[in-house]
Amino acid sequence: MNKFLFLIPLLLGTGIGFAHAEPLDEIRTEILNFDGSSADVQVSWNQDNTVSQYEIGCVSCFPNISKVTTENNIILNEVTSIGDKSMVLLYVIAYDSDKEISKAKQIFVELK
């Protein structure tokens, strides 16, 4: 019985640690409305406390769209597709507290 009581704190102590989520592991998009030529797109991602701000933009839009936020979601308005295609090219860039890029991702979204 004494060995069992000794192992419980050891097992609990070794299982405790700090988890660090990589920025932009889970990027989700949702088309809020689409009128056939442009859309409002909500972009959201996993929270990371090491990131000071995010830049979110649309490369395929004319003119290009770029917004900055400290939250883990944003709505881009008047998102347009690449030419006659229905594909949109978005990006999310995470910046650390020194304003250095910590991670960047491109996202293709099909407007429907």
Secondary structure by P-SEA (a helix, b strand, c coil): caaaaaaaaaaaaaabbbbbbccccbbbbbbccccccbbbbbbbbbbbccccbbbbbbcccccbbbbbbcccbbbbccccccccccbbbbbbbbbcccccccbbbbbbbbcc
